[in-house]
C-alpha cells in the first residue's frame, strides 16, 4: 500500500455527515428506538397516529377481556 492510499483512506474516514450526526450518536449509544419515538412524538401526525394506535389496541384488549368474562 502506498502512502497515497493511506492518505486517501484517512480523508474518507474523517469526513463527517453533519446532517446525520444525531442518528449516528443514537446508534453509537444504542438508543435508536428512543430517538425514533422522540422524533415521531414531535411530529403532529405521528403523535395523532400513536395515540390512535394505542386507543385501538386498548379497545380491542378491553373487548376481548370483556368477552372472555361473559360481559357481552
HELIX and SHEET records of a PDB file:
HELIX    1   1 UNK A    3  UNK A   14  1                                  12    
HELIX    2   2 UNK A   18  UNK A   20  5                                   3    
HELIX    3   3 UNK A   21  UNK A   28  1                                   8    
HELIX    4   4 UNK A   32  UNK A   42  1                                  11    
HELIX    5   5 UNK A   44  UNK A   68  1                                  25    
END                                                                             
